[in-house]
Each structure stands twice: as C-alpha cells, then as structure tokens.
Amino acid sequence: MTFRSVLFFLACLVLGAQGAAPAQEAGGRGARVVFAGDQADYYPYHFLDKGEPKGFDVELFQRMARKEGWSTAFRFED
C-alpha cells in the first residue's frame, strides 16, 4: 500500500465512513469520481457555504483525489 493510498483512506475515514464510497466509473467515460459525505454542519472541518462544500476535510480530500486524477462529489445531510 502506497503512502498516497494510506492518506486517501484516512481522508475517507475523516469525512465519515458511512458516507464515503470507493472511486467509481462516471458515465462509462473512464473518469474516476470519489463520493464522500457526512453531516452538513461540522465547522471548520466540513460544512456547506451557499450550497458549496467547504472546510479543511473537503480541501484535503479534493487535493488528494486531484493527485490521483479523480474528481470528487460530496453529499452532506442535515
């Protein structure tokens, strides 16, 4: 297991294992999308700002996914 894989796994745990899912094929185009989710209001780690996901966990998750060449999608619930 590579260092990046370990970091990615830890980010999934931070964002909530109940809402995180493995990378999936998006629309058959070969693009990888990583879904993550948790409660909507856990400031400063993750929260919604005008409907957009923001916070430390969100930025960390996005940066790690970008290094792997993946897109991210977030699903926050109240």
mmJSON file of the N, C-alpha and C atoms, coordinates in Angstrom:
{"data_MODEL":{"atom_site":{
"group_PDB":["ATOM","ATOM","ATOM","ATOM","ATOM","ATOM","ATOM","ATOM","ATOM","ATOM","ATOM","ATOM","ATOM","ATOM","ATOM","ATOM","ATOM","ATOM","ATOM","ATOM","ATOM","ATOM","ATOM","ATOM","ATOM","ATOM","ATOM","ATOM","ATOM","ATOM","ATOM","ATOM","ATOM","ATOM","ATOM","ATOM","ATOM","ATOM","ATOM","ATOM","ATOM","ATOM","ATOM","ATOM","ATOM","ATOM","ATOM","ATOM","ATOM","ATOM","ATOM","ATOM","ATOM","ATOM","ATOM","ATOM","ATOM","ATOM","ATOM","ATOM","ATOM","ATOM","ATOM","ATOM","ATOM","ATOM","ATOM","ATOM","ATOM","ATOM","ATOM","ATOM","ATOM","ATOM","ATOM","ATOM","ATOM","ATOM","ATOM","ATOM","ATOM","ATOM","ATOM","ATOM","ATOM","ATOM","ATOM","ATOM","ATOM","ATOM","ATOM","ATOM","ATOM","ATOM","ATOM","ATOM","ATOM","ATOM","ATOM","ATOM","ATOM","ATOM","ATOM","ATOM","ATOM","ATOM","ATOM","ATOM","ATOM","ATOM","ATOM","ATOM","ATOM","ATOM","ATOM","ATOM","ATOM","ATOM","ATOM","ATOM","ATOM","ATOM","ATOM","ATOM","ATOM","ATOM","ATOM","ATOM","ATOM","ATOM","ATOM","ATOM","ATOM","ATOM","ATOM","ATOM","ATOM","ATOM","ATOM","ATOM","ATOM","ATOM","ATOM","ATOM","ATOM","ATOM","ATOM","ATOM","ATOM","ATOM","ATOM","ATOM","ATOM","ATOM","ATOM","ATOM","ATOM","ATOM","ATOM","ATOM","ATOM","ATOM","ATOM","ATOM","ATOM","ATOM","ATOM","ATOM","ATOM","ATOM","ATOM","ATOM","ATOM","ATOM","ATOM","ATOM","ATOM","ATOM","ATOM","ATOM","ATOM","ATOM","ATOM","ATOM","ATOM","ATOM","ATOM","ATOM","ATOM","ATOM","ATOM","ATOM","ATOM","ATOM","ATOM","ATOM","ATOM","ATOM","ATOM","ATOM","ATOM","ATOM","ATOM","ATOM","ATOM","ATOM","ATOM","ATOM","ATOM","ATOM","ATOM","ATOM","ATOM","ATOM","ATOM","ATOM","ATOM","ATOM","ATOM","ATOM","ATOM","ATOM","ATOM","ATOM","ATOM","ATOM","ATOM","ATOM","ATOM","ATOM","ATOM","ATOM","ATOM","ATOM"],
"id":[1,2,3,4,5,6,7,8,9,10,11,12,13,14,15,16,17,18,19,20,21,22,23,24,25,26,27,28,29,30,31,32,33,34,35,36,37,38,39,40,41,42,43,44,45,46,47,48,49,50,51,52,53,54,55,56,57,58,59,60,61,62,63,64,65,66,67,68,69,70,71,72,73,74,75,76,77,78,79,80,81,82,83,84,85,86,87,88,89,90,91,92,93,94,95,96,97,98,99,100,101,102,103,104,105,106,107,108,109,110,111,112,113,114,115,116,117,118,119,120,121,122,123,124,125,126,127,128,129,130,131,132,133,134,135,136,137,138,139,140,141,142,143,144,145,146,147,148,149,150,151,152,153,154,155,156,157,158,159,160,161,162,163,164,165,166,167,168,169,170,171,172,173,174,175,176,177,178,179,180,181,182,183,184,185,186,187,188,189,190,191,192,193,194,195,196,197,198,199,200,201,202,203,204,205,206,207,208,209,210,211,212,213,214,215,216,217,218,219,220,221,222,223,224,225,226,227,228,229,230,231,232,233,234],
"type_symbol":["N","C","C","N","C","C","N","C","C","N","C","C","N","C","C","N","C","C","N","C","C","N","C","C","N","C","C","N","C","C","N","C","C","N","C","C","N","C","C","N","C","C","N","C","C","N","C","C","N","C","C","N","C","C","N","C","C","N","C","C","N","C","C","N","C","C","N","C","C","N","C","C","N","C","C","N","C","C","N","C","C","N","C","C","N","C","C","N","C","C","N","C","C","N","C","C","N","C","C","N","C","C","N","C","C","N","C","C","N","C","C","N","C","C","N","C","C","N","C","C","N","C","C","N","C","C","N","C","C","N","C","C","N","C","C","N","C","C","N","C","C","N","C","C","N","C","C","N","C","C","N","C","C","N","C","C","N","C","C","N","C","C","N","C","C","N","C","C","N","C","C","N","C","C","N","C","C","N","C","C","N","C","C","N","C","C","N","C","C","N","C","C","N","C","C","N","C","C","N","C","C","N","C","C","N","C","C","N","C","C","N","C","C","N","C","C","N","C","C","N","C","C","N","C","C","N","C","C","N","C","C","N","C","C"],
"label_atom_id":["N","CA","C","N","CA","C","N","CA","C","N","CA","C","N","CA","C","N","CA","C","N","CA","C","N","CA","C","N","CA","C","N","CA","C","N","CA","C","N","CA","C","N","CA","C","N","CA","C","N","CA","C","N","CA","C","N","CA","C","N","CA","C","N","CA","C","N","CA","C","N","CA","C","N","CA","C","N","CA","C","N","CA","C","N","CA","C","N","CA","C","N","CA","C","N","CA","C","N","CA","C","N","CA","C","N","CA","C","N","CA","C","N","CA","C","N","CA","C","N","CA","C","N","CA","C","N","CA","C","N","CA","C","N","CA","C","N","CA","C","N","CA","C","N","CA","C","N","CA","C","N","CA","C","N","CA","C","N","CA","C","N","CA","C","N","CA","C","N","CA","C","N","CA","C","N","CA","C","N","CA","C","N","CA","C","N","CA","C","N","CA","C","N","CA","C","N","CA","C","N","CA","C","N","CA","C","N","CA","C","N","CA","C","N","CA","C","N","CA","C","N","CA","C","N","CA","C","N","CA","C","N","CA","C","N","CA","C","N","CA","C","N","CA","C","N","CA","C","N","CA","C","N","CA","C","N","CA","C","N","CA","C","N","CA","C","N","CA","C","N","CA","C"],
"label_alt_id":[null,null,null,null,null,null,null,null,null,null,null,null,null,null,null,null,null,null,null,null,null,null,null,null,null,null,null,null,null,null,null,null,null,null,null,null,null,null,null,null,null,null,null,null,null,null,null,null,null,null,null,null,null,null,null,null,null,null,null,null,null,null,null,null,null,null,null,null,null,null,null,null,null,null,null,null,null,null,null,null,null,null,null,null,null,null,null,null,null,null,null,null,null,null,null,null,null,null,null,null,null,null,null,null,null,null,null,null,null,null,null,null,null,null,null,null,null,null,null,null,null,null,null,null,null,null,null,null,null,null,null,null,null,null,null,null,null,null,null,null,null,null,null,null,null,null,null,null,null,null,null,null,null,null,null,null,null,null,null,null,null,null,null,null,null,null,null,null,null,null,null,null,null,null,null,null,null,null,null,null,null,null,null,null,null,null,null,null,null,null,null,null,null,null,null,null,null,null,null,null,null,null,null,null,null,null,null,null,null,null,null,null,null,null,null,null,null,null,null,null,null,null,null,null,null,null,null,null,null,null,null,null,null,null],
"label_comp_id":["MET","MET","MET","THR","THR","THR","PHE","PHE","PHE","ARG","ARG","ARG","SER","SER","SER","VAL","VAL","VAL","LEU","LEU","LEU","PHE","PHE","PHE","PHE","PHE","PHE","LEU","LEU","LEU","ALA","ALA","ALA","CYS","CYS","CYS","LEU","LEU","LEU","VAL","VAL","VAL","LEU","LEU","LEU","GLY","GLY","GLY","ALA","ALA","ALA","GLN","GLN","GLN","GLY","GLY","GLY","ALA","ALA","ALA","ALA","ALA","ALA","PRO","PRO","PRO","ALA","ALA","ALA","GLN","GLN","GLN","GLU","GLU","GLU","ALA","ALA","ALA","GLY","GLY","GLY","GLY","GLY","GLY","ARG","ARG","ARG","GLY","GLY","GLY","ALA","ALA","ALA","ARG","ARG","ARG","VAL","VAL","VAL","VAL","VAL","VAL","PHE","PHE","PHE","ALA","ALA","ALA","GLY","GLY","GLY","ASP","ASP","ASP","GLN","GLN","GLN","ALA","ALA","ALA","ASP","ASP","ASP","TYR","TYR","TYR","TYR","TYR","TYR","PRO","PRO","PRO","TYR","TYR","TYR","HIS","HIS","HIS","PHE","PHE","PHE","LEU","LEU","LEU","ASP","ASP","ASP","LYS","LYS","LYS","GLY","GLY","GLY","GLU","GLU","GLU","PRO","PRO","PRO","LYS","LYS","LYS","GLY","GLY","GLY","PHE","PHE","PHE","ASP","ASP","ASP","VAL","VAL","VAL","GLU","GLU","GLU","LEU","LEU","LEU","PHE","PHE","PHE","GLN","GLN","GLN","ARG","ARG","ARG","MET","MET","MET","ALA","ALA","ALA","ARG","ARG","ARG","LYS","LYS","LYS","GLU","GLU","GLU","GLY","GLY","GLY","TRP","TRP","TRP","SER","SER","SER","THR","THR","THR","ALA","ALA","ALA","PHE","PHE","PHE","ARG","ARG","ARG","PHE","PHE","PHE","GLU","GLU","GLU","ASP","ASP","ASP"],
"label_asym_id":["A","A","A","A","A","A","A","A","A","A","A","A","A","A","A","A","A","A","A","A","A","A","A","A","A","A","A","A","A","A","A","A","A","A","A","A","A","A","A","A","A","A","A","A","A","A","A","A","A","A","A","A","A","A","A","A","A","A","A","A","A","A","A","A","A","A","A","A","A","A","A","A","A","A","A","A","A","A","A","A","A","A","A","A","A","A","A","A","A","A","A","A","A","A","A","A","A","A","A","A","A","A","A","A","A","A","A","A","A","A","A","A","A","A","A","A","A","A","A","A","A","A","A","A","A","A","A","A","A","A","A","A","A","A","A","A","A","A","A","A","A","A","A","A","A","A","A","A","A","A","A","A","A","A","A","A","A","A","A","A","A","A","A","A","A","A","A","A","A","A","A","A","A","A","A","A","A","A","A","A","A","A","A","A","A","A","A","A","A","A","A","A","A","A","A","A","A","A","A","A","A","A","A","A","A","A","A","A","A","A","A","A","A","A","A","A","A","A","A","A","A","A","A","A","A","A","A","A","A","A","A","A","A","A"],
"label_entity_id":["1","1","1","1","1","1","1","1","1","1","1","1","1","1","1","1","1","1","1","1","1","1","1","1","1","1","1","1","1","1","1","1","1","1","1","1","1","1","1","1","1","1","1","1","1","1","1","1","1","1","1","1","1","1","1","1","1","1","1","1","1","1","1","1","1","1","1","1","1","1","1","1","1","1","1","1","1","1","1","1","1","1","1","1","1","1","1","1","1","1","1","1","1","1","1","1","1","1","1","1","1","1","1","1","1","1","1","1","1","1","1","1","1","1","1","1","1","1","1","1","1","1","1","1","1","1","1","1","1","1","1","1","1","1","1","1","1","1","1","1","1","1","1","1","1","1","1","1","1","1","1","1","1","1","1","1","1","1","1","1","1","1","1","1","1","1","1","1","1","1","1","1","1","1","1","1","1","1","1","1","1","1","1","1","1","1","1","1","1","1","1","1","1","1","1","1","1","1","1","1","1","1","1","1","1","1","1","1","1","1","1","1","1","1","1","1","1","1","1","1","1","1","1","1","1","1","1","1","1","1","1","1","1","1"],
"label_seq_id":[1,1,1,2,2,2,3,3,3,4,4,4,5,5,5,6,6,6,7,7,7,8,8,8,9,9,9,10,10,10,11,11,11,12,12,12,13,13,13,14,14,14,15,15,15,16,16,16,17,17,17,18,18,18,19,19,19,20,20,20,21,21,21,22,22,22,23,23,23,24,24,24,25,25,25,26,26,26,27,27,27,28,28,28,29,29,29,30,30,30,31,31,31,32,32,32,33,33,33,34,34,34,35,35,35,36,36,36,37,37,37,38,38,38,39,39,39,40,40,40,41,41,41,42,42,42,43,43,43,44,44,44,45,45,45,46,46,46,47,47,47,48,48,48,49,49,49,50,50,50,51,51,51,52,52,52,53,53,53,54,54,54,55,55,55,56,56,56,57,57,57,58,58,58,59,59,59,60,60,60,61,61,61,62,62,62,63,63,63,64,64,64,65,65,65,66,66,66,67,67,67,68,68,68,69,69,69,70,70,70,71,71,71,72,72,72,73,73,73,74,74,74,75,75,75,76,76,76,77,77,77,78,78,78],
"pdbx_PDB_ins_code":[null,null,null,null,null,null,null,null,null,null,null,null,null,null,null,null,null,null,null,null,null,null,null,null,null,null,null,null,null,null,null,null,null,null,null,null,null,null,null,null,null,null,null,null,null,null,null,null,null,null,null,null,null,null,null,null,null,null,null,null,null,null,null,null,null,null,null,null,null,null,null,null,null,null,null,null,null,null,null,null,null,null,null,null,null,null,null,null,null,null,null,null,null,null,null,null,null,null,null,null,null,null,null,null,null,null,null,null,null,null,null,null,null,null,null,null,null,null,null,null,null,null,null,null,null,null,null,null,null,null,null,null,null,null,null,null,null,null,null,null,null,null,null,null,null,null,null,null,null,null,null,null,null,null,null,null,null,null,null,null,null,null,null,null,null,null,null,null,null,null,null,null,null,null,null,null,null,null,null,null,null,null,null,null,null,null,null,null,null,null,null,null,null,null,null,null,null,null,null,null,null,null,null,null,null,null,null,null,null,null,null,null,null,null,null,null,null,null,null,null,null,null,null,null,null,null,null,null,null,null,null,null,null,null],
"Cartn_x":[0.858,0.0,0.905,0.634,1.463,1.041,1.925,1.656,0.41,0.243,-0.947,-2.22,-2.145,-3.317,-3.709,-2.715,-2.983,-3.612,-3.083,-3.663,-5.092,-5.331,-6.677,-7.644,-7.218,-8.047,-8.363,-7.371,-7.594,-8.558,-8.47,-9.4,-10.823,-11.002,-12.338,-12.88,-12.018,-12.45,-12.823,-12.044,-12.307,-13.654,-13.974,-15.232,-16.432,-16.188,-17.306,-17.427,-17.074,-17.091,-18.482,-19.52,-20.867,-21.214,-20.539,-20.879,-19.855,-18.701,-17.653,-17.852,-17.556,-17.659,-16.388,-16.028,-14.833,-15.013,-13.913,-13.962,-14.781,-15.59,-16.458,-16.298,-16.62,-16.61,-17.777,-17.547,-18.594,-19.064,-20.25,-20.856,-20.119,-19.302,-18.616,-17.507,-17.149,-16.119,-14.716,-14.608,-13.303,-12.857,-13.638,-13.301,-13.616,-12.745,-12.949,-13.548,-14.609,-15.265,-15.283,-14.858,-14.861,-15.971,-16.902,-18.01,-17.684,-18.015,-17.844,-19.0,-19.35,-20.444,-20.445,-21.169,-21.289,-22.358,-22.369,-23.296,-22.916,-23.909,-23.674,-22.949,-23.085,-22.548,-21.561,-20.297,-19.247,-18.073,-18.382,-17.412,-16.259,-15.035,-14.451,-14.025,-14.351,-13.865,-14.621,-15.933,-16.727,-18.094,-18.533,-19.804,-20.222,-21.454,-21.948,-21.953,-21.391,-21.375,-22.062,-23.293,-24.11,-24.267,-24.445,-24.662,-23.407,-22.237,-20.965,-20.232,-19.665,-18.906,-17.608,-17.338,-16.13,-15.564,-14.347,-13.743,-12.445,-11.763,-10.461,-10.535,-11.474,-11.591,-11.892,-12.749,-13.131,-11.91,-11.147,-9.957,-8.919,-8.712,-7.75,-8.178,-9.441,-9.981,-9.849,-10.164,-10.073,-8.632,-7.705,-6.285,-5.753,-6.099,-5.614,-6.242,-7.524,-8.18,-7.59,-7.306,-6.724,-5.367,-4.557,-3.249,-3.396,-4.502,-4.759,-5.462,-5.857,-6.539,-8.034,-8.611,-10.026,-10.793,-12.081,-12.994,-13.646,-14.191,-14.848,-16.309,-17.124,-18.528,-18.87,-19.565,-19.9,-21.408,-21.833,-23.256,-23.371,-23.793,-23.962,-25.438,-25.742,-27.114,-27.229,-28.427,-28.68,-28.852],
"Cartn_y":[-1.175,0.0,1.24,2.168,3.362,4.402,5.364,6.446,7.222,7.476,8.198,7.405,6.106,5.275,5.344,5.349,5.456,6.805,7.887,9.212,9.292,8.721,8.734,7.977,6.832,6.044,6.83,7.507,8.306,9.458,10.071,11.149,10.627,9.438,8.843,8.616,8.187,7.981,9.295,10.333,11.638,12.171,12.0,12.508,11.637,10.545,9.702,8.46,7.346,6.082,5.732,6.195,5.866,6.563,7.65,8.373,8.229,7.676,7.573,6.314,6.409,5.265,5.19,4.015,3.905,4.618,4.868,5.523,4.676,5.328,4.627,5.225,4.423,4.924,5.888,7.002,8.01,7.977,7.519,7.555,6.764,5.807,4.971,5.672,6.888,7.642,7.374,6.552,6.251,7.246,8.288,9.256,8.645,8.87,8.343,9.429,9.078,10.007,9.384,10.144,9.68,10.417,9.66,10.244,10.214,11.295,11.363,12.145,11.845,12.568,12.408,13.265,13.247,14.264,14.681,15.712,17.034,17.874,19.126,20.169,20.158,21.241,20.726,20.705,20.288,21.256,22.539,23.615,23.452,23.659,24.117,22.984,21.757,20.621,20.424,20.398,20.353,20.96,21.781,22.489,22.976,23.429,23.984,25.501,26.158,27.614,27.981,28.495,28.822,27.605,26.44,25.21,24.509,25.11,24.523,23.915,22.71,22.124,22.893,23.2,23.927,23.288,23.671,23.236,22.482,22.22,21.568,20.176,19.354,17.99,17.979,18.885,18.957,19.301,20.305,20.701,19.588,18.93,17.831,16.695,16.342,15.275,15.614,16.862,17.284,17.255,17.7,17.705,16.3,15.391,14.016,13.353,13.579,13.0,13.579,14.878,15.521,14.916,14.588,13.969,12.604,11.928,10.618,10.747,11.982,12.194,11.928,12.002,11.731,13.011,12.988,14.077,13.727,14.728,14.495,14.924,14.271,14.632,14.477,15.453,15.428,15.377,14.647,14.548,14.771,15.97,16.295,16.282,15.768,15.73,16.51,17.026,17.773,16.842],
"Cartn_z":[0.0,0.0,0.0,-0.908,-1.013,0.017,0.227,1.164,0.757,-0.542,-1.021,-0.759,-0.894,-0.624,0.843,1.721,3.15,3.463,2.888,3.116,2.603,1.452,0.884,1.792,2.285,3.192,4.462,5.013,6.214,5.953,4.792,4.453,4.379,3.84,3.793,5.2,6.104,7.475,8.141,7.877,8.472,8.008,6.755,6.215,6.576,7.22,7.66,6.814,7.396,6.668,6.162,6.86,6.409,5.106,4.765,3.553,2.446,2.739,1.73,0.896,-0.36,-1.252,-2.091,-2.559,-3.394,-4.726,-5.374,-6.687,-7.642,-8.449,-9.386,-10.776,-11.769,-13.133,-13.311,-13.96,-14.155,-15.604,-15.813,-17.142,-18.2,-17.813,-18.775,-19.536,-19.14,-19.857,-19.317,-18.292,-17.731,-16.681,-16.435,-15.396,-14.041,-13.078,-11.737,-10.864,-10.134,-9.227,-7.845,-6.842,-5.467,-4.742,-4.151,-3.411,-1.922,-1.227,0.229,0.803,2.028,2.652,4.153,4.798,6.246,6.626,7.869,8.308,7.656,7.425,6.703,7.533,8.833,9.651,10.699,10.338,11.262,11.093,11.274,11.096,12.073,11.699,10.44,9.513,9.862,9.089,7.782,7.834,6.602,6.889,5.936,6.068,4.695,4.576,3.323,3.415,2.412,2.321,1.01,1.113,-0.07,-0.976,-0.346,-1.098,-1.572,-1.361,-1.793,-0.598,-0.741,0.361,0.595,1.845,2.235,3.484,3.843,5.089,4.876,5.99,5.967,5.342,5.804,5.276,3.783,3.355,1.942,1.088,1.509,0.743,0.715,1.836,1.894,0.971,1.028,0.203,-1.279,-1.649,-3.046,-3.552,-2.748,-3.167,-3.377,-2.474,-2.627,-3.846,-4.078,-5.249,-6.533,-6.532,-7.72,-8.059,-7.036,-7.282,-7.94,-7.662,-8.268,-9.61,-9.969,-11.237,-11.164,-9.958,-9.766,-9.511,-9.763,-9.421,-8.089,-7.424,-6.142,-6.205,-5.417,-5.252,-3.771,-3.22,-1.801,-1.628,-0.606,-0.258,1.24,1.618,3.026,3.38,4.562,5.038,6.324,6.585,7.831,8.995],
"occupancy":[1.0,1.0,1.0,1.0,1.0,1.0,1.0,1.0,1.0,1.0,1.0,1.0,1.0,1.0,1.0,1.0,1.0,1.0,1.0,1.0,1.0,1.0,1.0,1.0,1.0,1.0,1.0,1.0,1.0,1.0,1.0,1.0,1.0,1.0,1.0,1.0,1.0,1.0,1.0,1.0,1.0,1.0,1.0,1.0,1.0,1.0,1.0,1.0,1.0,1.0,1.0,1.0,1.0,1.0,1.0,1.0,1.0,1.0,1.0,1.0,1.0,1.0,1.0,1.0,1.0,1.0,1.0,1.0,1.0,1.0,1.0,1.0,1.0,1.0,1.0,1.0,1.0,1.0,1.0,1.0,1.0,1.0,1.0,1.0,1.0,1.0,1.0,1.0,1.0,1.0,1.0,1.0,1.0,1.0,1.0,1.0,1.0,1.0,1.0,1.0,1.0,1.0,1.0,1.0,1.0,1.0,1.0,1.0,1.0,1.0,1.0,1.0,1.0,1.0,1.0,1.0,1.0,1.0,1.0,1.0,1.0,1.0,1.0,1.0,1.0,1.0,1.0,1.0,1.0,1.0,1.0,1.0,1.0,1.0,1.0,1.0,1.0,1.0,1.0,1.0,1.0,1.0,1.0,1.0,1.0,1.0,1.0,1.0,1.0,1.0,1.0,1.0,1.0,1.0,1.0,1.0,1.0,1.0,1.0,1.0,1.0,1.0,1.0,1.0,1.0,1.0,1.0,1.0,1.0,1.0,1.0,1.0,1.0,1.0,1.0,1.0,1.0,1.0,1.0,1.0,1.0,1.0,1.0,1.0,1.0,1.0,1.0,1.0,1.0,1.0,1.0,1.0,1.0,1.0,1.0,1.0,1.0,1.0,1.0,1.0,1.0,1.0,1.0,1.0,1.0,1.0,1.0,1.0,1.0,1.0,1.0,1.0,1.0,1.0,1.0,1.0,1.0,1.0,1.0,1.0,1.0,1.0,1.0,1.0,1.0,1.0,1.0,1.0,1.0,1.0,1.0,1.0,1.0,1.0],
"B_iso_or_equiv":[0.0,0.0,0.0,0.0,0.0,0.0,0.0,0.0,0.0,0.0,0.0,0.0,0.0,0.0,0.0,0.0,0.0,0.0,0.0,0.0,0.0,0.0,0.0,0.0,0.0,0.0,0.0,0.0,0.0,0.0,0.0,0.0,0.0,0.0,0.0,0.0,0.0,0.0,0.0,0.0,0.0,0.0,0.0,0.0,0.0,0.0,0.0,0.0,0.0,0.0,0.0,0.0,0.0,0.0,0.0,0.0,0.0,0.0,0.0,0.0,0.0,0.0,0.0,0.0,0.0,0.0,0.0,0.0,0.0,0.0,0.0,0.0,0.0,0.0,0.0,0.0,0.0,0.0,0.0,0.0,0.0,0.0,0.0,0.0,0.0,0.0,0.0,0.0,0.0,0.0,0.0,0.0,0.0,0.0,0.0,0.0,0.0,0.0,0.0,0.0,0.0,0.0,0.0,0.0,0.0,0.0,0.0,0.0,0.0,0.0,0.0,0.0,0.0,0.0,0.0,0.0,0.0,0.0,0.0,0.0,0.0,0.0,0.0,0.0,0.0,0.0,0.0,0.0,0.0,0.0,0.0,0.0,0.0,0.0,0.0,0.0,0.0,0.0,0.0,0.0,0.0,0.0,0.0,0.0,0.0,0.0,0.0,0.0,0.0,0.0,0.0,0.0,0.0,0.0,0.0,0.0,0.0,0.0,0.0,0.0,0.0,0.0,0.0,0.0,0.0,0.0,0.0,0.0,0.0,0.0,0.0,0.0,0.0,0.0,0.0,0.0,0.0,0.0,0.0,0.0,0.0,0.0,0.0,0.0,0.0,0.0,0.0,0.0,0.0,0.0,0.0,0.0,0.0,0.0,0.0,0.0,0.0,0.0,0.0,0.0,0.0,0.0,0.0,0.0,0.0,0.0,0.0,0.0,0.0,0.0,0.0,0.0,0.0,0.0,0.0,0.0,0.0,0.0,0.0,0.0,0.0,0.0,0.0,0.0,0.0,0.0,0.0,0.0,0.0,0.0,0.0,0.0,0.0,0.0],
"pdbx_formal_charge":[null,null,null,null,null,null,null,null,null,null,null,null,null,null,null,null,null,null,null,null,null,null,null,null,null,null,null,null,null,null,null,null,null,null,null,null,null,null,null,null,null,null,null,null,null,null,null,null,null,null,null,null,null,null,null,null,null,null,null,null,null,null,null,null,null,null,null,null,null,null,null,null,null,null,null,null,null,null,null,null,null,null,null,null,null,null,null,null,null,null,null,null,null,null,null,null,null,null,null,null,null,null,null,null,null,null,null,null,null,null,null,null,null,null,null,null,null,null,null,null,null,null,null,null,null,null,null,null,null,null,null,null,null,null,null,null,null,null,null,null,null,null,null,null,null,null,null,null,null,null,null,null,null,null,null,null,null,null,null,null,null,null,null,null,null,null,null,null,null,null,null,null,null,null,null,null,null,null,null,null,null,null,null,null,null,null,null,null,null,null,null,null,null,null,null,null,null,null,null,null,null,null,null,null,null,null,null,null,null,null,null,null,null,null,null,null,null,null,null,null,null,null,null,null,null,null,null,null,null,null,null,null,null,null],
"auth_seq_id":[1,1,1,2,2,2,3,3,3,4,4,4,5,5,5,6,6,6,7,7,7,8,8,8,9,9,9,10,10,10,11,11,11,12,12,12,13,13,13,14,14,14,15,15,15,16,16,16,17,17,17,18,18,18,19,19,19,20,20,20,21,21,21,22,22,22,23,23,23,24,24,24,25,25,25,26,26,26,27,27,27,28,28,28,29,29,29,30,30,30,31,31,31,32,32,32,33,33,33,34,34,34,35,35,35,36,36,36,37,37,37,38,38,38,39,39,39,40,40,40,41,41,41,42,42,42,43,43,43,44,44,44,45,45,45,46,46,46,47,47,47,48,48,48,49,49,49,50,50,50,51,51,51,52,52,52,53,53,53,54,54,54,55,55,55,56,56,56,57,57,57,58,58,58,59,59,59,60,60,60,61,61,61,62,62,62,63,63,63,64,64,64,65,65,65,66,66,66,67,67,67,68,68,68,69,69,69,70,70,70,71,71,71,72,72,72,73,73,73,74,74,74,75,75,75,76,76,76,77,77,77,78,78,78],
"auth_comp_id":["MET","MET","MET","THR","THR","THR","PHE","PHE","PHE","ARG","ARG","ARG","SER","SER","SER","VAL","VAL","VAL","LEU","LEU","LEU","PHE","PHE","PHE","PHE","PHE","PHE","LEU","LEU","LEU","ALA","ALA","ALA","CYS","CYS","CYS","LEU","LEU","LEU","VAL","VAL","VAL","LEU","LEU","LEU","GLY","GLY","GLY","ALA","ALA","ALA","GLN","GLN","GLN","GLY","GLY","GLY","ALA","ALA","ALA","ALA","ALA","ALA","PRO","PRO","PRO","ALA","ALA","ALA","GLN","GLN","GLN","GLU","GLU","GLU","ALA","ALA","ALA","GLY","GLY","GLY","GLY","GLY","GLY","ARG","ARG","ARG","GLY","GLY","GLY","ALA","ALA","ALA","ARG","ARG","ARG","VAL","VAL","VAL","VAL","VAL","VAL","PHE","PHE","PHE","ALA","ALA","ALA","GLY","GLY","GLY","ASP","ASP","ASP","GLN","GLN","GLN","ALA","ALA","ALA","ASP","ASP","ASP","TYR","TYR","TYR","TYR","TYR","TYR","PRO","PRO","PRO","TYR","TYR","TYR","HIS","HIS","HIS","PHE","PHE","PHE","LEU","LEU","LEU","ASP","ASP","ASP","LYS","LYS","LYS","GLY","GLY","GLY","GLU","GLU","GLU","PRO","PRO","PRO","LYS","LYS","LYS","GLY","GLY","GLY","PHE","PHE","PHE","ASP","ASP","ASP","VAL","VAL","VAL","GLU","GLU","GLU","LEU","LEU","LEU","PHE","PHE","PHE","GLN","GLN","GLN","ARG","ARG","ARG","MET","MET","MET","ALA","ALA","ALA","ARG","ARG","ARG","LYS","LYS","LYS","GLU","GLU","GLU","GLY","GLY","GLY","TRP","TRP","TRP","SER","SER","SER","THR","THR","THR","ALA","ALA","ALA","PHE","PHE","PHE","ARG","ARG","ARG","PHE","PHE","PHE","GLU","GLU","GLU","ASP","ASP","ASP"],
"auth_asym_id":["A","A","A","A","A","A","A","A","A","A","A","A","A","A","A","A","A","A","A","A","A","A","A","A","A","A","A","A","A","A","A","A","A","A","A","A","A","A","A","A","A","A","A","A","A","A","A","A","A","A","A","A","A","A","A","A","A","A","A","A","A","A","A","A","A","A","A","A","A","A","A","A","A","A","A","A","A","A","A","A","A","A","A","A","A","A","A","A","A","A","A","A","A","A","A","A","A","A","A","A","A","A","A","A","A","A","A","A","A","A","A","A","A","A","A","A","A","A","A","A","A","A","A","A","A","A","A","A","A","A","A","A","A","A","A","A","A","A","A","A","A","A","A","A","A","A","A","A","A","A","A","A","A","A","A","A","A","A","A","A","A","A","A","A","A","A","A","A","A","A","A","A","A","A","A","A","A","A","A","A","A","A","A","A","A","A","A","A","A","A","A","A","A","A","A","A","A","A","A","A","A","A","A","A","A","A","A","A","A","A","A","A","A","A","A","A","A","A","A","A","A","A","A","A","A","A","A","A","A","A","A","A","A","A"],
"auth_atom_id":["N","CA","C","N","CA","C","N","CA","C","N","CA","C","N","CA","C","N","CA","C","N","CA","C","N","CA","C","N","CA","C","N","CA","C","N","CA","C","N","CA","C","N","CA","C","N","CA","C","N","CA","C","N","CA","C","N","CA","C","N","CA","C","N","CA","C","N","CA","C","N","CA","C","N","CA","C","N","CA","C","N","CA","C","N","CA","C","N","CA","C","N","CA","C","N","CA","C","N","CA","C","N","CA","C","N","CA","C","N","CA","C","N","CA","C","N","CA","C","N","CA","C","N","CA","C","N","CA","C","N","CA","C","N","CA","C","N","CA","C","N","CA","C","N","CA","C","N","CA","C","N","CA","C","N","CA","C","N","CA","C","N","CA","C","N","CA","C","N","CA","C","N","CA","C","N","CA","C","N","CA","C","N","CA","C","N","CA","C","N","CA","C","N","CA","C","N","CA","C","N","CA","C","N","CA","C","N","CA","C","N","CA","C","N","CA","C","N","CA","C","N","CA","C","N","CA","C","N","CA","C","N","CA","C","N","CA","C","N","CA","C","N","CA","C","N","CA","C","N","CA","C","N","CA","C","N","CA","C","N","CA","C","N","CA","C","N","CA","C","N","CA","C"],
"pdbx_PDB_model_num":[1,1,1,1,1,1,1,1,1,1,1,1,1,1,1,1,1,1,1,1,1,1,1,1,1,1,1,1,1,1,1,1,1,1,1,1,1,1,1,1,1,1,1,1,1,1,1,1,1,1,1,1,1,1,1,1,1,1,1,1,1,1,1,1,1,1,1,1,1,1,1,1,1,1,1,1,1,1,1,1,1,1,1,1,1,1,1,1,1,1,1,1,1,1,1,1,1,1,1,1,1,1,1,1,1,1,1,1,1,1,1,1,1,1,1,1,1,1,1,1,1,1,1,1,1,1,1,1,1,1,1,1,1,1,1,1,1,1,1,1,1,1,1,1,1,1,1,1,1,1,1,1,1,1,1,1,1,1,1,1,1,1,1,1,1,1,1,1,1,1,1,1,1,1,1,1,1,1,1,1,1,1,1,1,1,1,1,1,1,1,1,1,1,1,1,1,1,1,1,1,1,1,1,1,1,1,1,1,1,1,1,1,1,1,1,1,1,1,1,1,1,1,1,1,1,1,1,1,1,1,1,1,1,1]
}}}
